[in-house]
Amino acid sequence: MAAVHPSRTDTWWRDAVIYQIYPRSFADGDGDGTGDLAGVRTHLPYLSELGVDAVWFTPWYLSPLVDGGYDVADYRAIDPAFGTLEEAEKLIAEADEFGIRVIVDIVPNHVSDQHAWFRAALEAGPGSPERERFHFRPGRGENGELPPNNWPSQFSGTTWTRVPDGEWYLHLFTPEQPDLNWSHPSVRREHEDILRFWFERGVAGIRIDSAALLTKHPDLPDFTEGADPHPYIDQDEIHDIYRSWRAIADEYDGVFVGEVWLPDAERFARYLRPDELHTAFNFTFLSCPWDAGRLRRTIDDTLAEHAPVHAPATWVLCNHDVTRTVTRYGRTDTGFDFGTKEFGTPSDLQLGTRRARAAALLTLALPGSVYLYQGEELGLPEADIPLDRIQDPMHVRSGGTDPGRDGCRVPLPWAADEPSCGFGARSEPWLPQPADWARYAVDRQDTDPGSMLSLYRTALLLRRSTEGFGDGPLTWLPSEDGVLAFARTNGLVCVVNLSGRSVGLPPHEELLLASGPLDNDGRLPGDTAVWLRR
């Protein structure tokens, strides 16, 4: 069994590499076509060999799975499709034996319409205490036939649904995900209890879904584009919630990472004050195109916005909501925007793979922590899902124009020559695997020194064992147009060539790692990155 990683300290989260697990698609332990906790436990040695410090699980709770588990019916129960609470506790303990910490996902903005609270609210009727935990309102119009306001959905479609007694309830996502009323004391108490429930079971941290959406303006006024303050995003009252949460986390030495989508750097940094969240996702970097100038500005802006609150940056290339890196970087438009997703966008996967390899070294060389979405270490592309198999509500609610997010959620390939590519399903997995999925299988990449998996394993080993990586200063070095070059401490240098030509390397004593072969004369080709020691 692997030893505990030597980098563990009380501030392990400042420079950790955290692997995101989407349980339905990681590994299927019982053969029913859906990934589960038994499958994860089987592959803990793989995660240890990969070299990650922690794993983050997207929701594994009891759920109708209308929105991939982000519609939670019971925060203290594991969905039977994934296993049991006892299995979750075993997984947390076994992961710890491998030196891997566990982070779980909490969804505080809304619950499932199957949650006991919401069922009780529907039964109790207008004016009841049960409805006060949600946002029930009478409609507008002569007979209340119009929604209470005009708020836009985080998905497509309306944000209000009318119930048979005539009232409407708010849901910023799907109708099956009613928003909670965070001005109600029982909502706050319940979530504080949920935090303690999971911390007491040994989790190291909590990822907070839609972290800036919880509190709403009490009057629920109409939305006006550009209005400040926004009626339901980043309300000032939200910080009091996270200060109370931080006190709980500190009792258990727990860590928070928030899903905070905010364009205002100063307001973003407020969430990272010393008495609030430890970290928050850096979505600006994730959505940035493969362009040297824009990446440098994004890196500078990210470090600058974290500096006043002394919080570490987080870096991520992909997650369960975003087009996979290999596919995105092979397109003409290499950035990411939910609003521009469409079917049939062509991609040069060879080019995208070369860029994704370089981006891996860039990301892992930056100061702070890194999140790695399952399958990125295999170089998986976005999959085309047949229309009749798409399950994501973003597709349904767009009227079929949005391809949705299922293309990045396809079950992983573990063994090329086994059924379901070793995922474990005895029949068809819950999402179909592409015909060429076996080429990306772990067992085919395992012994190939040139594979994406080998690159990640080597990079993570060097990052952990070489002083100078992780948290700390970054200094930009002189470089040609289209090239990023920066120094870390201890003589470490990262050079990334995003130009269309080969460039010379700065003086160095040792080439630690390259994302691809250098030219015969030692020059760095385009879309290639290196780690050097001066």
C-alpha positions in Angstrom: 0.0 0.0 0.0 1.3 3.4 -0.9 2.7 5.7 1.8 1.0 8.9 2.8 2.2 11.7 0.5 5.2 13.6 2.1 3.7 17.0 1.2 0.8 16.6 3.8 0.6 19.5 6.1 -2.2 21.5 7.7 -2.3 23.6 4.6 -2.1 20.7 2.2 -4.9 22.3 0.1 -2.7 25.2 -0.9 -0.8 23.1 -3.5 -2.7 19.9 -3.8 -3.6 18.0 -6.9 -7.3 17.1 -6.6 -8.9 14.5 -8.9 -12.5 15.0 -9.7 -14.6 11.8 -9.7 -18.0 11.7 -11.5 -19.2 8.5 -9.8 -21.6 7.4 -12.5 -18.8 7.2 -15.0 -15.7 6.3 -13.1 -16.0 2.5 -12.7 -18.9 0.1 -12.3 -18.3 -2.4 -9.5 -21.6 -4.4 -9.7 -22.0 -4.5 -13.5 -25.4 -2.7 -13.8 -24.1 0.0 -16.2 -23.7 2.8 -13.6 -20.4 3.6 -11.9 -20.4 3.2 -8.1 -18.4 3.4 -4.9 -17.3 -0.2 -5.2 -15.7 0.7 -8.6 -13.9 3.6 -7.0 -12.6 1.5 -4.2 -11.2 -1.0 -6.7 -9.2 1.7 -8.4 -7.7 3.5 -5.4 -4.3 2.0 -6.3 -4.6 3.6 -9.7 -5.3 7.0 -8.2 -2.4 6.6 -5.8 0.0 5.7 -8.6 -1.3 8.7 -10.6 -0.1 10.8 -7.7 -3.1 12.8 -6.6 -3.5 14.3 -3.1 -7.3 14.2 -2.9 -10.4 13.2 -4.7 -13.5 15.3 -5.1 -16.8 13.4 -5.6 -19.6 15.1 -7.4 -22.9 14.3 -5.6 -23.3 10.7 -4.5 -26.5 11.3 -2.5 -30.0 9.9 -2.8 -31.4 11.6 -6.0 -33.7 11.1 -8.9 -30.7 12.1 -11.0 -32.6 14.6 -13.1 -29.5 16.8 -13.1 -26.7 14.3 -12.6 -27.2 14.2 -8.8 -27.3 17.9 -8.2 -31.0 17.4 -7.3 -30.5 16.0 -3.8 -33.3 14.2 -2.0 -31.3 13.3 1.1 -27.8 14.7 2.0 -27.2 12.0 4.5 -27.9 9.0 2.3 -25.9 7.5 -0.6 -28.0 6.8 -3.7 -28.5 3.0 -4.1 -27.1 3.3 -7.6 -23.8 4.2 -6.1 -23.8 2.1 -2.9 -24.5 2.7 0.8 -23.4 5.1 3.5 -21.3 2.2 5.0 -19.5 1.9 1.7 -18.9 5.6 1.6 -17.3 5.5 5.0 -15.1 2.5 4.0 -14.1 4.4 0.9 -13.1 7.5 2.9 -11.1 5.3 5.3 -9.4 3.3 2.5 -8.5 6.4 0.5 -6.9 7.8 3.6 -4.7 4.7 3.9 -3.4 5.5 0.4 -2.7 9.1 1.4 -5.7 10.4 -0.5 -8.2 12.8 1.1 -11.8 13.0 0.2 -13.8 16.1 -0.7 -17.6 15.8 -1.1 -20.0 18.0 -3.0 -22.7 20.0 -1.1 -25.6 21.6 -3.1 -27.0 24.4 -0.9 -28.9 26.5 -3.4 -31.6 23.9 -4.0 -32.9 20.4 -3.3 -34.8 17.8 -5.3 -38.5 18.1 -5.6 -38.5 14.7 -4.0 -36.8 16.0 -0.9 -39.0 15.6 2.3 -39.1 19.3 2.8 -40.5 20.1 -0.6 -43.0 17.3 -0.5 -44.2 18.6 2.8 -44.4 22.1 1.4 -46.6 21.0 -1.5 -48.9 19.1 0.9 -49.2 21.9 3.4 -50.4 24.6 1.0 -50.1 28.4 0.8 -49.1 30.4 3.9 -47.8 27.3 5.7 -44.5 27.2 7.6 -43.3 24.4 5.3 -43.5 26.7 2.3 -41.4 29.3 4.0 -38.3 27.1 3.5 -38.7 27.8 -0.3 -39.7 30.7 -2.5 -43.4 30.3 -3.0 -45.2 33.3 -4.3 -48.6 34.2 -5.9 -48.4 34.9 -9.6 -48.8 38.2 -11.4 -51.6 38.9 -13.8 -55.4 39.1 -13.3 -55.6 35.6 -12.1 -52.1 34.9 -11.0 -51.3 33.2 -14.3 -48.0 35.0 -14.8 -44.7 34.1 -13.0 -43.8 36.3 -10.0 -40.8 37.8 -11.8 -38.7 37.6 -14.9 -35.6 36.0 -13.6 -33.6 34.1 -16.3 -32.8 30.4 -15.7 -29.2 29.1 -15.2 -30.4 26.6 -17.7 -32.8 27.4 -20.6 -36.5 28.0 -19.8 -38.5 29.6 -17.0 -37.4 29.9 -13.3 -40.9 29.5 -11.9 -43.4 26.6 -11.9 -47.0 26.8 -10.8 -48.5 24.2 -8.5 -52.2 23.2 -8.5 -53.2 25.5 -5.7 -52.1 28.5 -7.8 -48.8 29.5 -6.1 -45.5 29.5 -8.0 -42.1 28.2 -6.7 -38.7 29.4 -7.7 -36.0 27.2 -9.3 -33.0 28.8 -10.9 -32.2 25.4 -12.5 -34.8 22.8 -13.4 -38.4 22.6 -12.0 -37.2 19.4 -10.2 -34.7 21.6 -8.2 -36.6 24.1 -6.1 -34.5 26.8 -4.5 -34.2 27.0 -0.8 -34.9 30.2 1.2 -31.7 31.0 2.9 -33.3 33.7 5.1 -35.1 30.9 7.0 -33.2 29.8 10.1 -34.0 26.1 9.7 -32.3 26.1 6.2 -29.1 27.4 7.8 -29.3 25.0 10.7 -29.9 22.0 8.4 -26.9 22.7 6.3 -24.6 23.3 9.2 -25.7 19.9 10.5 -25.0 18.4 7.1 -21.5 19.8 7.1 -20.8 18.2 10.5 -22.3 14.9 9.4 -19.7 14.6 6.6 -16.8 16.0 8.5 -17.4 13.5 11.3 -17.2 10.8 8.7 -13.7 11.8 7.8 -14.0 13.9 4.7 -11.3 16.5 4.3 -13.3 19.1 2.5 -16.5 20.3 0.9 -17.0 21.6 -2.6 -19.9 24.1 -2.6 -22.1 24.1 -5.7 -23.3 27.4 -7.1 -21.8 29.1 -4.2 -22.8 32.7 -5.1 -26.5 32.0 -5.6 -27.8 31.1 -2.2 -29.3 34.4 -1.0 -31.9 36.3 -2.9 -33.2 39.9 -2.7 -36.1 39.6 -0.2 -38.5 41.4 -2.6 -37.6 39.1 -5.6 -37.6 42.1 -8.0 -37.5 41.8 -11.7 -34.1 41.2 -13.3 -32.5 44.0 -15.2 -29.4 43.4 -17.3 -26.4 45.1 -15.7 -28.3 46.1 -12.5 -26.2 46.3 -9.4 -26.7 44.6 -7.0 -27.9 41.5 -8.9 -31.1 40.1 -7.4 -29.9 36.6 -6.8 -26.1 36.4 -7.6 -23.5 37.5 -5.0 -25.9 39.1 -2.5 -23.9 40.6 0.4 -25.8 38.5 3.0 -24.2 35.4 1.6 -20.9 36.1 3.4 -22.5 35.7 6.8 -23.4 32.1 5.8 -19.9 31.2 4.8 -18.4 32.8 8.0 -20.6 30.5 10.0 -19.6 27.5 7.8 -15.9 28.4 8.2 -16.2 28.1 12.0 -17.5 24.6 11.6 -14.8 23.6 9.1 -12.2 24.9 11.5 -13.5 22.6 14.2 -12.6 19.6 11.9 -9.6 21.1 10.0 -11.9 20.9 6.9 -11.5 22.8 3.7 -13.9 24.6 1.4 -13.7 25.1 -2.4 -16.5 27.2 -3.8 -18.0 27.2 -7.3 -18.0 31.0 -7.7 -18.6 32.4 -11.2 -18.0 36.1 -10.9 -16.4 38.5 -13.3 -15.6 41.1 -10.6 -12.2 40.2 -9.2 -12.7 42.2 -6.0 -16.1 40.7 -5.2 -14.7 37.2 -6.1 -11.9 37.7 -3.5 -14.4 38.5 -0.8 -15.3 34.8 -0.7 -11.7 34.0 0.1 -11.3 36.2 3.1 -9.6 34.3 6.0 -12.9 33.7 7.8 -14.8 32.4 4.7 -13.8 29.9 2.0 -10.3 28.5 1.6 -10.4 28.3 -2.2 -12.7 28.9 -5.1 -12.6 27.6 -8.7 -10.8 29.7 -11.3 -13.2 29.6 -14.2 -11.5 32.4 -16.1 -8.5 30.1 -16.7 -10.7 27.2 -17.7 -12.6 29.1 -20.3 -9.5 31.0 -21.7 -8.5 30.3 -25.3 -5.2 28.7 -26.2 -3.5 32.1 -26.7 -0.3 33.2 -25.0 -1.3 36.8 -24.4 -4.7 36.0 -23.0 -3.4 33.1 -20.9 -0.7 35.4 -19.4 -3.3 38.0 -18.5 -5.6 35.4 -17.0 -2.7 34.0 -14.9 -1.7 37.5 -13.8 -5.3 38.5 -13.0 -5.9 35.3 -11.0 -2.8 35.7 -8.9 -3.5 39.4 -8.3 -7.1 38.8 -7.2 -6.0 36.1 -4.7 -3.1 38.1 -3.3 -5.0 40.5 -1.1 -6.6 37.7 0.8 -3.5 35.4 0.8 -5.5 32.6 -0.8 -4.0 30.1 -3.2 -5.3 30.1 -6.8 -6.9 27.0 -8.2 -6.2 25.8 -11.8 -8.4 23.6 -13.8 -8.7 22.7 -17.5 -12.0 20.8 -17.5 -14.8 19.5 -15.4 -18.1 17.6 -15.6 -19.8 20.6 -17.2 -17.2 21.6 -19.8 -16.2 20.4 -23.2 -13.1 18.2 -22.8 -9.7 19.9 -23.3 -8.5 17.7 -26.2 -11.6 18.6 -28.2 -11.8 22.2 -27.2 -8.1 22.9 -28.0 -8.5 21.3 -31.4 -11.2 23.7 -32.5 -10.9 27.1 -34.3 -12.4 28.7 -31.1 -10.4 27.2 -28.3 -12.2 29.0 -25.5 -15.3 27.8 -23.6 -18.7 29.5 -23.3 -21.9 27.7 -22.4 -23.7 30.1 -24.7 -21.8 29.1 -27.8 -22.0 25.3 -27.5 -23.6 23.7 -30.6 -23.7 20.3 -32.4 -21.2 19.4 -35.1 -18.3 21.8 -34.2 -15.3 20.2 -35.9 -12.1 19.5 -34.0 -8.6 18.4 -34.9 -8.0 15.9 -32.1 -4.3 15.5 -33.0 -3.7 19.2 -32.6 -6.0 19.3 -29.5 -4.0 16.5 -27.9 -0.7 18.2 -28.5 -2.0 21.4 -26.9 -3.7 19.5 -24.0 -0.3 17.9 -23.2 1.4 21.3 -23.1 -1.5 22.7 -21.1 -1.0 20.0 -18.5 2.6 21.1 -17.8 1.5 24.7 -17.8 -1.2 24.1 -15.3 0.8 21.9 -13.0 3.7 24.4 -12.9 1.5 27.4 -11.7 1.4 28.4 -8.1 -1.6 27.0 -6.1 -3.7 23.9 -6.4 -4.8 21.9 -9.4 -8.1 20.1 -10.1 -7.9 17.2 -12.6 -11.1 15.9 -14.1 -11.3 12.1 -14.5 -10.2 11.0 -18.0 -8.2 14.1 -18.7 -5.1 12.1 -17.8 -6.1 9.7 -20.5 -6.5 12.4 -23.2 -10.2 11.6 -23.6 -12.0 13.7 -26.2 -15.6 15.0 -26.0 -17.9 12.2 -27.1 -20.8 12.6 -29.5 -23.9 11.2 -27.8 -26.8 9.9 -29.9 -29.8 12.2 -29.5 -31.9 9.5 -28.0 -29.3 8.8 -25.3 -28.7 12.4 -24.1 -29.9 12.8 -20.5 -28.6 16.2 -19.6 -31.5 18.7 -18.8 -29.5 21.5 -20.5 -30.2 19.7 -23.8 -33.9 19.1 -23.1 -34.6 22.6 -21.8 -32.9 24.2 -24.8 -35.4 22.6 -27.1 -32.7 20.3 -28.4 -30.3 23.0 -29.6 -27.7 22.7 -26.8 -25.7 19.4 -27.0 -25.6 19.3 -23.2 -22.8 18.1 -21.0 -23.1 14.3 -21.4 -20.2 14.3 -23.9 -17.6 14.8 -21.1 -19.3 12.3 -18.8 -18.9 9.1 -20.8 -17.8 6.1 -18.7 -14.0 5.7 -18.5 -12.1 3.0 -20.5 -10.0 0.9 -18.3 -9.2 -2.3 -20.3 -9.3 -2.2 -24.1 -10.4 -5.8 -24.8 -13.0 -6.2 -22.1 -16.7 -5.4 -22.3 -17.5 -1.7 -21.9 -13.7 -1.2 -22.2 -13.3 -2.5 -18.6 -15.7 0.0 -17.1 -17.4 -3.0 -15.6 -20.9 -2.9 -17.1 -22.2 -6.3 -18.2 -24.3 -4.6 -20.8 -24.5 -1.1 -22.2 -23.3 1.6 -19.8 -25.6 4.4 -18.8 -24.0 6.5 -21.5 -22.7 4.9 -24.7 -18.9 4.7 -25.2 -17.6 5.8 -28.7 -16.5 3.0 -31.0 -12.9 4.0 -30.7 -12.9 4.3 -26.9 -10.6 1.3 -26.4 -7.6 3.3 -27.8 -7.7 5.5 -24.7 -7.9 2.6 -22.2 -5.7 2.7 -19.1 -4.1 -0.7 -19.9 -3.0 0.5 -23.4 -1.5 3.7 -21.9 -0.1 2.1 -18.8 3.2 0.9 -20.3 3.5 3.4 -23.1 6.1 6.1 -22.1 4.6 8.5 -24.7 1.0 8.2 -23.5 -1.0 11.0 -21.9 -1.2 8.9 -18.7 2.5 8.5 -18.5 3.0 12.2 -19.0 0.6 13.0 -16.1 2.1 10.4 -13.8 5.6 11.7 -14.4 4.5 15.4 -14.1 2.7 14.7 -10.8 5.7 12.8 -9.4 8.0 15.6 -10.3 5.6 18.2 -8.9 5.4 16.4 -5.6 9.1 15.5 -5.3 10.8 18.6 -6.7 11.0 21.6 -4.4 9.7 24.8 -6.0 6.4 23.6 -7.5 3.1 24.2 -5.8 2.3 27.3 -3.8 4.7 30.2 -4.0 6.0 33.0 -6.2 6.0 33.1 -10.0 8.3 35.3 -12.1 7.8 35.9 -15.8 10.9 35.6 -18.0 11.7 37.4 -21.3 10.2 35.4 -24.2 9.3 35.6 -27.8 5.8 36.5 -29.0 3.5 33.5 -28.5 5.6 32.0 -25.8 5.0 31.8 -22.0 8.1 31.5 -19.9 8.2 31.8 -16.1 10.4 30.8 -13.2 9.4 29.2 -9.9 11.8 28.9 -7.0 14.7 26.5 -6.8 15.7 27.2 -10.4 12.6 25.7 -12.0 11.4 27.1 -15.3 8.3 26.4 -17.4 8.3 27.3 -21.1 5.2 26.9 -23.2 5.3 27.6 -27.0 1.9 28.6 -28.3 3.3 30.1 -31.5 3.4 28.4 -34.9 7.1 28.2 -35.0 10.0 26.5 -33.1 11.8 28.6 -30.5 15.0 28.3 -28.6 15.0 27.3 -24.9 16.5 29.6 -22.3 19.9 28.5 -20.7 19.4 25.5 -18.4 21.2 22.7 -16.7 18.5 20.0 -17.0 15.4 19.2 -19.0 13.0 17.7 -16.4 10.1 17.0 -18.7 8.7 17.8 -22.1 5.1 17.5 -23.3 6.4 16.3 -26.7 9.6 15.7 -28.6 12.0 18.6 -29.2 13.3 19.4 -32.6 16.5 17.7 -33.7 18.4 20.9 -32.9 16.9 21.1 -29.4 14.4 23.9 -30.2 10.9 23.8 -28.8 8.2 23.1 -31.3 4.8 24.9 -31.4 2.2 23.7 -28.9 4.8 22.1 -26.7 5.9 22.8 -23.1 8.9 21.9 -21.0 10.0 22.0 -17.4 13.7 23.0 -17.0 16.1 23.5 -14.2 18.5 26.4 -14.4 
